[in-house]
Amino acid sequence: MTVRVPAKINLQLGVGPLRADGYHELVTVFHAVNICDDVIVEAATPGAGISLEMVGEASVAADATNLAWRAAQVLADASGVDPDVHLQIHKRIPVAGGMAGGSADAAAALVACDALWRLSTDRAELARLAATLGSDVPFALHGGTAIGTGRGEQLTDVLARGTLHWVLAIAEEGLSTPAVYAECDRLRADERVDDPVVSEALMQGLRSGDAQAVGRALANDLQSAALSLRPELGQVLQAGDDLGALGGIVSGSGPTLAFIVADEERALDLAVGLMSTGLVRSVKRAHGPVPGAKVVNERL
Ligand code: C5P
C-alpha cells in the first residue's frame, strides 16, 4: 500500500499570542504543493510490531520517535488492532524545512495503515487523530488550499482558482520549529500581540487565481524570527525579488523560501537565476494546490 502526501507552504502565517498550553493561536493559509513523500506499508508477521525504514538521503530517526511510527501506533490504539506493520518512507520533502515533511509522513501513515488494516475510519476521526500527532498533520490529510485556525489544526477550505507556480530555495541545514517560535516571542516581547485575521487581499487573489495579487499578499509572522536566526536568507529573498518573482516568503518556520511566479517558464528562469547567484544550494519547482494524503497504489 503506497500513500503519497504533499508538502505545504503557508501563504499567510499569522501568529497570535502564546497560549497557556505552549502553542500560539494561529490564522494561517495552508497550500499543498507537488513535492511529495511516499509512505509504503506492508503487513508484518503477527507480534512483530512496528518497524520503519527511511529511503533516500534524509537524516530522520527511523524509530518510535518518528511521527509516522507514532501515527501507526495511535491508529492501532484507537481501533484496537495489533500494529504489526513495516513502514517505508521515501523522502523528497526537505527535512526541518518549514514544509511539514514530518507531519506529511504521519498523515500518510494514518491513511496507509487505515487502508492496510481495512478500518475505513471516517475522515473526521482521522483528522482528530491527526491533530493529536501535530498541528500540521490534519492539513497534510486535507490538502488543497485551506485556512487553519486554533493551533493550525482546524481547517476551512479556501475557494481558489487555477494553479499557482512556485520556486523553492532549499537550505542545506534545517531550522527547529520550536526555536523559531521562541525567537518570534523574544522579538515581540515588548509588543502587544493581537489575534491575527485572514488577509482579505490574499483571499481575493486566490479566488481570482491572480498570482500577482497572491504574491503581494504573502505574509509570515515567523519570517523576522527565521531571518534573525538565519540572516543570509534575507539575501536570497532579495535575489528572488530582483529576479522578478511576484512575491517571496519564508515557508512556515523556514528555512525554505517560497517564490511565486506567473507560470512554469518563469519558474525555470527563476530557478536558474537563483542557482547562478551562488547563494542557494538547491532549488525545486513546484505547483499547487494538490490533494492531501491518498493511496496511489494498492498491491493485491
Ligand atoms: O504541533 P507541532 O508538534 O507540530 O508543533 C511543534 C512546535 O511548534 C510546538 O512545540 C511549538 O513550539 C510550536 N508551535 C506553536 N504554535 C502552533 C504550532 C506550533 O508554538 N500553533
Residues whose N, C-alpha, C, O or C-beta is under 5 A from the ligand:
A	BS01	C5P	G22 Y23 H24 L26 L133 G134 S135 D136 G150 R151 G152 T177 P178 Y181
